[in-house]
Amino acid sequence: MIESATYSVVLSGNIRAGFEPERVIDAFARLFKLTPEKAGSIVGTEFVVKREVDLQVAKTYKGKLAGIGVEVLLKRDGGIDELALEPVQSASSDEQGESAPPGADEMLCPKCALKQPKAEECSGCGVIIQKFMQRAAEIEGATIASQRTESPLGEDESPKHVAQDDKAPGLLSLIAPVVAAVLGALLWYLIAIKLEYEYGLIAWLIGGAIGFSALASGARGNAIGVICGLLALMSICGGKYMVVSSQQTELVEFLSGPDAYEGIDLKAVYAEEVNDARKYVKLPDDDASMRHFMVTREYSEFTEASQVTDQEIGLFLEVTDPRLRKIALNQPSFEEWQHYSLSDSIEDLSTIDLMVASLGWIDLLFLLFGVGTAFRLASQGKGA
């Protein structure tokens, strides 16, 4: 029994008439996932694209390559291991070309490629010519369909399709999204300050503006999408931060004013706390004295020292202890105490902590909408 012949698919080094070399090299680079420089060095020389495939598969490769403008030869080989994109070794002219075409009364067997007189059956391998050709046509159709998803020469990876690949993010393509992010943060801040209300929908609009600005600058792809998503997050959170910081400043200014504590005898409170501070720093360093002080000076909700919990003591040491020690050390005047006790306590609070505490589930939902919209628009060029 004679084995089926196998073939090598070989680039001749020439480009077909009517095709521009630059476009051919670009299409070849995309199909084989090569750099344009590497593709250019291959297309202009003799290279083996595929080894040891049957005739029908070889013809399929030849058709695909010819379709992008590359001139291809099919060479019969003898069991050489497959090696894609390997330079063709020097050989005689008889070995490099395809076999001479058969005469008028001759044929080439489609299975073993034996030249012989025309007949219904091959004298070499014994195959029935008509049945083999029918079967080959069926295999060719299945092979082409398979190559669309598996082969680097499939139609799903043709130059037109590959042209939609991600564009690498450059500095110029990021200018517009960054500007949109800054303007978005300012818009959030101005609307919240002027209207005294924050609208979650603004977060969605900010994400859309950042995504559209990336598309307008000619950039798209997953990398750009991730960057735009981060810019949207920074813009929305930046606007929120400015709003909370402004509110914090306004509260400090109000507490520092004369009308903040109308009807409250702050001087009596001041005198009592200064007295507490003096007594506290003189306490013996033991647990019983601490509990007694907390009960008698009403720093505990209990009336018996034995009832004071460890949790209460821990909170006292964290919050009240530093305050009393600072008062005892500095001996502030009433005005200094008032400023420190009230307005400074607001200033000392973390703006970020206040911002996080003010977020509700609606805010988080629109935050996700904004970030997701920016990513989707920039990465795929589609609306949310």
C-alpha positions as CSV (number, residue, x, y, z in Angstrom):
1,M,0.0,0.0,0.0
2,I,1.4,3.4,-1.0
3,E,1.1,6.2,1.6
4,S,-0.6,9.5,0.7
5,A,1.9,12.1,-0.5
6,T,2.5,15.2,1.6
7,Y,3.4,18.7,0.5
8,S,5.2,21.8,1.7
9,V,3.6,25.3,1.2
10,V,6.4,27.5,0.1
11,L,6.6,31.3,-0.4
12,S,8.2,32.0,-3.8
13,G,9.5,35.4,-2.7
14,N,7.3,37.3,-5.2
15,I,4.2,39.3,-4.7
16,R,1.3,38.8,-7.1
17,A,0.5,41.4,-9.7
18,G,-2.0,44.1,-8.7
19,F,-1.1,43.9,-4.9
20,E,0.8,46.6,-3.1
21,P,3.8,45.3,-1.2
22,E,3.1,47.3,2.0
23,R,-0.5,46.0,2.2
24,V,0.7,42.4,1.5
25,I,3.3,42.6,4.3
26,D,0.8,44.1,6.7
27,A,-1.8,41.4,6.0
28,F,0.9,38.7,6.3
29,A,2.0,40.1,9.7
30,R,-1.5,40.1,11.1
31,L,-2.3,36.6,9.9
32,F,0.8,35.1,11.4
33,K,0.9,37.5,14.4
34,L,4.4,38.9,13.4
35,T,5.9,42.3,13.6
36,P,5.8,44.2,10.2
37,E,9.6,44.1,10.1
38,K,9.7,40.3,10.5
39,A,6.9,39.9,8.0
40,G,8.7,42.0,5.5
41,S,11.9,39.9,5.8
42,I,9.9,36.8,5.1
43,V,7.5,37.8,2.3
44,G,10.4,38.9,0.0
45,T,12.3,35.5,0.3
46,E,11.6,31.8,-0.1
47,F,10.2,30.4,3.1
48,V,8.4,27.3,4.1
49,V,5.0,28.2,5.6
50,K,3.7,24.7,6.2
51,R,5.2,21.2,5.9
52,E,3.8,17.7,5.6
53,V,0.2,18.4,4.8
54,D,-2.0,16.6,2.3
55,L,-2.7,18.2,-1.1
56,Q,-6.1,19.6,-0.2
57,V,-4.9,21.4,2.9
58,A,-1.8,22.6,1.0
59,K,-4.2,24.0,-1.7
60,T,-6.2,25.7,1.0
61,Y,-3.1,27.5,2.4
62,K,-2.1,28.4,-1.1
63,G,-5.5,30.0,-1.8
64,K,-5.5,32.0,1.5
65,L,-2.0,33.3,0.9
66,A,-2.7,34.1,-2.7
67,G,-5.8,36.0,-1.6
68,I,-3.6,38.5,0.3
69,G,-1.1,38.8,-2.6
70,V,1.6,36.3,-1.8
71,E,2.9,34.0,-4.6
72,V,3.0,30.4,-3.3
73,L,4.4,27.1,-4.6
74,L,3.4,23.6,-3.5
75,K,6.3,21.1,-3.1
76,R,5.9,17.4,-2.6
77,D,8.0,16.3,0.4
78,G,8.9,13.1,2.2
79,G,8.0,13.0,5.8
80,I,9.9,16.1,7.0
81,D,8.8,17.4,10.5
82,E,6.5,20.4,10.3
83,L,8.4,23.7,10.8
84,A,6.5,26.8,10.1
85,L,8.2,29.9,8.7
86,E,11.6,28.2,8.2
87,P,13.9,29.4,5.4
88,V,14.0,27.1,2.5
89,Q,17.3,25.3,2.1
90,S,19.1,25.7,-1.2
91,A,18.1,23.1,-3.8
92,S,18.1,22.4,-7.4
93,S,15.6,24.1,-9.7
94,D,13.8,20.7,-10.2
95,E,13.2,20.4,-6.5
96,Q,12.0,23.9,-6.0
97,G,9.3,24.0,-8.6
98,E,6.1,22.0,-8.9
99,S,6.2,18.9,-11.2
100,A,5.7,19.6,-14.9
101,P,2.0,19.7,-15.9
102,P,0.6,16.5,-17.5
103,G,0.0,16.3,-21.2
104,A,-3.3,16.1,-22.9
105,D,-3.7,12.4,-22.4
106,E,-2.1,12.3,-19.0
107,M,-3.2,13.1,-15.4
108,L,-1.8,13.5,-12.0
109,C,-3.3,11.3,-9.3
110,P,-5.0,13.6,-6.7
111,K,-3.9,11.3,-3.9
112,C,-0.3,10.2,-4.7
113,A,0.5,12.8,-7.5
114,L,1.7,10.1,-9.8
115,K,1.8,11.2,-13.5
116,Q,0.1,8.6,-15.7
117,P,-2.2,8.1,-18.6
118,K,-5.8,9.2,-18.0
119,A,-7.9,6.5,-16.3
120,E,-10.7,6.1,-13.7
121,E,-8.3,4.4,-11.3
122,C,-4.7,5.3,-10.2
123,S,-2.2,2.8,-11.4
124,G,0.0,3.7,-8.4
125,C,-2.2,3.8,-5.3
126,G,-5.3,2.3,-6.7
127,V,-7.7,5.1,-5.7
128,I,-10.9,5.6,-7.7
129,I,-10.4,9.2,-9.0
130,Q,-14.0,10.4,-9.1
131,K,-14.8,9.2,-5.6
132,F,-11.6,10.6,-4.2
133,M,-12.3,14.0,-5.7
134,Q,-15.8,14.1,-4.2
135,R,-14.5,13.1,-0.8
136,A,-11.7,15.7,-1.1
137,A,-14.2,18.4,-1.8
138,E,-16.1,17.5,1.4
139,I,-12.8,17.5,3.5
140,E,-11.8,20.9,2.0
141,G,-15.1,22.5,3.1
142,A,-14.7,21.2,6.6
143,T,-11.0,22.2,6.7
144,I,-11.8,25.8,5.7
145,A,-14.5,26.0,8.4
146,S,-12.1,24.7,11.0
147,Q,-9.4,27.1,10.0
148,R,-11.6,30.1,10.7
149,T,-11.2,29.5,14.4
150,E,-8.0,27.4,14.6
151,S,-5.7,28.4,11.8
152,P,-3.7,31.6,11.7
153,L,-5.0,31.8,8.1
154,G,-8.7,31.6,8.9
155,E,-11.1,34.2,7.6
156,D,-11.9,35.3,11.2
157,E,-8.3,36.6,11.4
158,S,-8.3,38.3,7.9
159,P,-6.7,41.7,7.7
160,K,-10.1,43.4,7.9
161,H,-10.9,41.7,11.1
162,V,-7.5,42.1,12.7
163,A,-7.7,45.8,12.0
164,Q,-10.0,46.1,15.0
165,D,-7.3,44.9,17.4
166,D,-6.4,47.1,20.4
167,K,-4.4,50.2,19.7
168,A,-1.6,50.7,22.2
169,P,-2.3,53.6,24.5
170,G,0.0,56.6,23.8
171,L,0.4,59.8,25.8
172,L,-1.4,61.9,23.2
173,S,-4.5,59.5,23.2
174,L,-4.8,60.0,27.0
175,I,-4.9,63.8,27.0
176,A,-8.6,64.0,26.1
177,P,-9.7,61.4,28.7
178,V,-7.6,63.1,31.4
179,V,-9.1,66.5,30.6
180,A,-12.6,65.0,30.7
181,A,-11.8,63.5,34.1
182,V,-10.7,66.8,35.5
183,L,-13.7,68.6,34.1
184,G,-16.0,65.9,35.4
185,A,-14.7,66.3,39.0
186,L,-15.1,70.0,38.8
187,L,-18.7,69.6,37.4
188,W,-19.6,67.2,40.3
189,Y,-18.2,69.7,42.8
190,L,-19.9,72.8,41.3
191,I,-23.3,71.2,40.9
192,A,-23.2,69.8,44.5
193,I,-22.2,73.2,45.9
194,K,-24.6,75.3,43.9
195,L,-27.6,73.1,44.3
196,E,-26.6,71.7,47.7
197,Y,-27.4,68.2,46.5
198,E,-25.4,65.4,44.8
199,Y,-26.9,63.6,41.8
200,G,-25.6,60.1,41.2
201,L,-26.5,60.4,37.5
202,I,-23.6,62.8,37.2
203,A,-21.2,59.9,37.9
204,W,-22.7,58.0,34.9
205,L,-22.3,61.1,32.7
206,I,-18.6,61.5,33.7
207,G,-17.9,57.9,32.7
208,G,-19.6,58.5,29.4
209,A,-17.7,61.7,28.7
210,I,-14.3,60.0,29.5
211,G,-15.1,57.1,27.2
212,F,-16.3,59.2,24.3
213,S,-13.2,61.5,24.7
214,A,-11.0,58.4,24.2
215,L,-12.8,57.4,21.1
216,A,-12.7,60.9,19.7
217,S,-8.9,60.9,20.2
218,G,-8.7,57.7,18.1
219,A,-7.8,55.3,20.9
220,R,-9.7,52.2,21.8
221,G,-9.0,48.7,23.2
222,N,-8.9,46.9,26.5
223,A,-5.8,48.8,27.8
224,I,-7.4,52.2,27.0
225,G,-10.7,50.9,28.6
226,V,-8.9,50.1,31.9
227,I,-7.2,53.5,31.9
228,C,-10.5,55.3,31.2
229,G,-12.2,53.2,34.0
230,L,-9.6,54.3,36.5
231,L,-9.8,57.9,35.3
232,A,-13.6,57.8,35.9
233,L,-13.1,56.4,39.4
234,M,-10.6,59.1,40.2
235,S,-12.8,61.8,38.7
236,I,-16.0,60.8,40.6
237,C,-14.1,60.3,43.9
238,G,-12.2,63.5,43.4
239,G,-15.4,65.5,42.9
240,K,-16.9,63.8,46.0
241,Y,-13.8,64.6,48.0
242,M,-13.9,68.2,47.1
243,V,-17.6,68.4,48.2
244,V,-17.0,66.8,51.6
245,S,-13.9,68.9,52.2
246,S,-15.9,72.1,51.4
247,Q,-18.7,71.0,53.8
248,Q,-16.1,70.3,56.5
249,T,-14.6,73.8,56.1
250,E,-18.0,75.4,56.3
251,L,-18.8,73.5,59.5
252,V,-15.5,74.6,61.1
253,E,-16.3,78.2,60.2
254,F,-19.7,78.0,61.7
255,L,-18.5,76.4,64.9
256,S,-15.9,79.2,65.2
257,G,-18.6,81.8,65.0
258,P,-20.5,83.5,67.8
259,D,-23.9,82.1,67.0
260,A,-23.0,78.4,67.1
261,Y,-23.6,77.9,70.8
262,E,-26.3,80.4,71.6
263,G,-28.1,79.4,74.9
264,I,-25.2,77.2,76.1
265,D,-23.0,78.2,79.0
266,L,-19.7,77.2,77.5
267,K,-17.7,78.9,80.2
268,A,-19.1,76.6,82.8
269,V,-18.3,73.6,80.5
270,Y,-14.8,75.0,80.1
271,A,-14.2,75.4,83.8
272,E,-15.4,71.9,84.5
273,E,-13.2,70.3,81.9
274,V,-10.1,72.2,83.0
275,N,-10.8,71.0,86.5
276,D,-11.2,67.4,85.3
277,A,-7.9,67.7,83.4
278,R,-6.0,68.8,86.5
279,K,-7.3,66.0,88.6
280,Y,-6.8,63.4,85.9
281,V,-3.1,64.0,85.5
282,K,-2.6,63.6,89.2
283,L,-4.4,60.2,89.4
284,P,-2.4,57.2,90.7
285,D,-1.6,54.8,87.9
286,D,-3.9,52.0,88.8
287,D,-7.2,50.5,87.5
288,A,-9.3,51.3,90.6
289,S,-8.4,55.1,90.5
290,M,-9.3,55.2,86.8
291,R,-12.7,53.6,87.4
292,H,-13.5,55.9,90.3
293,F,-12.5,59.0,88.3
294,M,-14.7,57.9,85.3
295,V,-17.7,57.4,87.6
296,T,-17.4,60.5,89.8
297,R,-16.6,62.8,86.8
298,E,-19.4,61.2,84.7
299,Y,-17.2,59.7,82.0
300,S,-19.1,56.4,82.4
301,E,-22.7,55.6,82.2
302,F,-22.5,53.6,85.4
303,T,-22.7,54.9,89.0
304,E,-20.4,52.2,90.6
305,A,-16.7,51.9,89.8
306,S,-17.0,48.1,89.7
307,Q,-19.5,48.4,86.9
308,V,-17.2,50.2,84.4
309,T,-16.4,47.9,81.5
310,D,-13.1,47.3,79.9
311,Q,-14.6,48.6,76.6
312,E,-15.4,51.9,78.3
313,I,-11.9,52.2,79.7
314,G,-10.4,51.5,76.3
315,L,-12.6,54.2,74.6
316,F,-11.7,56.7,77.4
317,L,-8.0,56.1,76.9
318,E,-8.3,56.5,73.1
319,V,-10.4,59.6,73.0
320,T,-10.6,61.5,76.3
321,D,-7.2,60.8,77.8
322,P,-5.2,62.7,75.1
323,R,-7.7,65.6,75.3
324,L,-7.5,66.0,79.1
325,R,-3.7,65.7,79.1
326,K,-3.4,68.4,76.4
327,I,-5.7,70.7,78.4
328,A,-3.7,70.1,81.6
329,L,-0.4,70.7,79.8
330,N,-1.3,73.8,77.8
331,Q,-3.7,75.5,80.2
332,P,-5.7,77.1,77.3
333,S,-7.8,80.2,77.7
334,F,-11.5,80.0,77.2
335,E,-11.2,81.2,73.5
336,E,-8.4,78.7,72.9
337,W,-10.3,75.9,74.5
338,Q,-13.4,76.8,72.5
339,H,-11.6,76.7,69.2
340,Y,-9.7,73.5,70.0
341,S,-12.7,71.7,71.5
342,L,-15.1,72.4,68.7
343,S,-13.7,73.6,65.3
344,D,-10.4,71.8,65.6
345,S,-12.1,68.5,66.4
346,I,-13.9,68.8,63.0
347,E,-10.7,69.7,61.2
348,D,-8.9,66.7,62.7
349,L,-11.4,64.3,61.2
350,S,-10.2,62.5,58.0
351,T,-11.9,63.9,54.9
352,I,-11.6,60.5,53.3
353,D,-13.3,58.8,56.3
354,L,-16.1,61.4,56.1
355,M,-16.5,60.8,52.4
356,V,-16.7,57.0,52.7
357,A,-19.2,57.4,55.6
358,S,-21.4,59.5,53.4
359,L,-21.6,57.0,50.6
360,G,-24.9,55.1,50.2
361,W,-25.7,52.1,48.0
362,I,-27.2,54.5,45.3
363,D,-23.9,56.3,45.2
364,L,-21.9,53.1,44.8
365,L,-24.3,51.9,42.1
366,F,-23.8,55.0,40.0
367,L,-20.1,54.9,40.7
368,L,-20.1,51.4,39.1
369,F,-22.2,52.7,36.2
370,G,-19.7,55.5,35.6
371,V,-16.6,53.3,35.7
372,G,-18.2,50.6,33.6
373,T,-19.4,53.0,31.0
374,A,-16.0,54.5,30.6
375,F,-14.4,51.1,30.2
376,R,-16.9,49.8,27.8
377,L,-17.0,52.8,25.5
378,A,-13.2,53.0,25.3
379,S,-12.5,49.3,25.0
380,Q,-15.2,48.3,22.5
381,G,-16.6,51.6,21.1
382,K,-20.2,50.7,22.3
383,G,-22.6,52.4,24.6
384,A,-23.4,51.1,28.1
